[in-house]
């Protein structure tokens, strides 16, 4: 697109569509796209070849010349927005002047999803979902399973918390998570679930080479049906005064304990 053409009207049909993306999951699904806001997220999207278009604030074109060059090399569309239009499109209170439009991906679990997986059972805080994705990315995990009660990994808060992990860790929707987990167990996966009455996490038997960690709802924990699919039930020792851990923190401890085991 010609960088001299600047979108100045909030009534522009494209702007109306993009403004709706941050308001609901249904809009993101129906349009098939989500907004990755800010320099870091836009850079990650371009680096991972996950950007469909780039939105640039008119006054920020020189500052983001490197992103524009990358976008042009990839042959993706570039749209220049007036500052008030960019502010209206973005979820952030102080927009950074650049947004990547990325495809909203929904996929079924493939036959070979990788050795290390995480399954979320009704995790409702998008910040926790994003933190899980970021931790999975750091720990070298391969795929995220989510049932229909989970927060959207492409919601603005989840994207910010993922710090780009959303572009490297595929998320799979599971309409029947217990059945999916039983299927994984039948294919040689250990299914690890947090349980206050389970084995001590740090004194457990070694998990199989292929493993899936279940992380539950922030308040209710793991549902009975999902817990019943577990092959290994584990508790994280609580030696201080706290009765529980944040769900994303507990998941991170379990992920890195698996990583430690494989490197030991």
N, C-alpha and C positions, 0 to 999 in steps of 0.2 A: 504493500500500500504506500502511496505517496506520503512522506512524512510531513508535507506541507498542509495536508488536509487534517483539520482538527475538529473532532466531534465536540460541539459546544452545547447541544440541546439534550436535556434529560428526557425529552419525548422521542428521541431517536429509538427506533424499534430494538436495535442491538443493546442499547443501554438499558431499556426496560427489561429485556431478558436477563442481562447480566446482574442487574440489581436484585432480581428475584432469587438468584442462586444462593445467596447467604441466608435467605429467609426460611428455607425448608428443604428437607431431604427430597421430597417429592419433586421439587423443581429441578434439583440437581440430577435426579434420575430421569425425569422426562426430557430434559435438555441434553442429557448425556455428557455434561461437563461440570467442572467445579473451578473455583478461583483459588490460585496459589499466590497469596499476597506477599509483597515485600521482596527485597533484593535477594535474600538468602533462598527463599522458596522458589522464586523465579529462576535463579541460577541453577538450583538443583533440578528443576523441571527441564530446563534446557540441556543440562549436562546428561541427564538420563534419557533424553529424547522423548520426554513425556508431555511436552507443550504442544498445543494445537494452535495457539495464537499468543501474541504478546501485546499487552496494553501498556502504553507509556504516557505519563503526564507530559504535556507539551514542554513545560519549563525544565523537565528532567532529562531531555533527550541527550544532551552532552554528557551528563553524569553517567548515564547508562548506555553510552555508546558501545561498550563491549558486549552488552546483552543484545543490543540491536544488531550488531555484526553477527553474533552467533545465530540469532533468529533468522537473519537473511540467508546465512549459509545453509540453514536447515529448510529454507523455503517456506516458512510458516508466515501467516498473516501478522501484520503489525498495525495496530490501531492507536492513534494519538488522541488523547483526551484532554480537554481543558481541566484545570485544577478542581473546579467545583463538580465536574462530572466524575472525575476520579474519586473524589471524596464520597460521592453518592454511591458509587459502585462498591467501594471497599467496606469491609466490616471493621477494620482497625480505626480507632479514633483519630490516629495520626498516620495517614497513609504515607508510604515511602515513595509513591510515584511510579510503581511498576507492579504489574500483575501478569501471571501466566494463566491462560485458559487451558485446562487439562481434561482429558477424557475421564469420565466417571466409569470406572471399570467394575463390573460385577461378573463373577465367574464361579462355576462349580469347581469343587475340589478335583484336581487332576489325578490321574493314576499314580503319578510320582511327584508328590508335593515337596519332597526333600526330607531329610532325616530329622530335623528339629523344628517342631511346630508349637504354636500356642493356640489354645481354644478359649474364647471368651464366652462365658455363660451369663448373659444379661448385664454386662458392664454398661452403665448408663451415663457415666461422666465422660464427655468427649475428651477432656484433658487427660484422663487416665488412659483412654484408648490411644491417644497420641503418644503418651509416655511409654506405653507398652511397645508401640511400633518403633520408637526411638531406641529403646533398650534391645529389642530384637535385632535391629540393624547393627547395633554396636556389638552384640554377642554372637552374630553370625547365624541367626535363626533364618528359617526359609519360608514360612508361611503362617498366616493368621486366619483361624477359623472363627466365625462369628454367627451366633444365632440371631433371629429376627428382633430380639429384645435389646440388642446392643446399640449404643450410640453410633452415629455415622462417622467412619474414619475420615470422610471428606468434609466434615463440618469445620468451620473456621478455627474453633478452639482446638480441635483434634489435630488439624494441620499444623498449627503453630507449635503444639507440643511435640509433634513427630520430628521436627527439625529436618525434614527431607526423607525420613525413613519410609514415609508413605509411598515414595517413588521406587523403593527397592524391595519392600516386603509386600508380596501380593496378599490381598484380603479376600477370603472366600466366604460367601454366605451359605449357611447350613440351616435349612428349614427344620431338620430333625437332628439336632446335635448329638443326643445319645446314640442314635443309630449310626451316625457318621463316626463317632468315637469307637463304637463296637467294631465297625468295619476296619478302622485303623488297627485296632488290637488284633484282629484276625489276620492282618497283613504284617504282623511282627512288631508293632509299635508298643512301647510301654506308655500307658496313660496315667499321668501323675496328677493327683488332686490333693489340694490342701484339706486337711481334716484334723480337728483338735484332738481326736482320739487315734490319729495315725502314728506311724513310725516317726522317730526323730529324723528330720531332714538330713542332719549331718552324720547320722549313724546308720543310714539306710543301706540296703543292698545296691549294687551298681545297677543303673538303668540300662536297658538295651540300647544298641547303637541308634535305633530309631525311637524317638520319644516325643510325646505331646503333653505340654503342661496346661492344665485347666486353671483359669482364673475366674472367680465368680463375681456376682453382683456386690457392689460396695456395702450394702446393708444386709442383704439376705444370704450372701455367700453363694456357694455352689448348690444348685438344686439337687434334690434326691435322685431324680432320673439320670442326671449327668454324672453325679458321684457314683452311681451304681455301675457306670461304664468304666470306672477307673480300675487299673490293674495294680496301682501302688498309691496308697494313701499316706500323706506326709504332713507332719506338723513342724512349724518353725518354732524353735524354743523361745519362750518368753521369760527371760530371767530377771527383768526389771518390773516396774509397776504397770506398764501398759498391758491392756488385755488383747489388743489386736494391732495389726499393721494396715496402712493404706494398701488397697488391692494392687496397685501398680508397683509399689515397693515390694510387697510379698512376691509378686511375679518376677521382679528383677532378681531377688535373692535366689529363687528357684532356677531361673535361667542361668545365672552365673555359677551356681553349684553344678549344674550339668556341664557347663563349659569347663569348670575346674576338673571335674571327673574325667573328661575326655583328654585333658592336657596333662593329667597326673601320671 
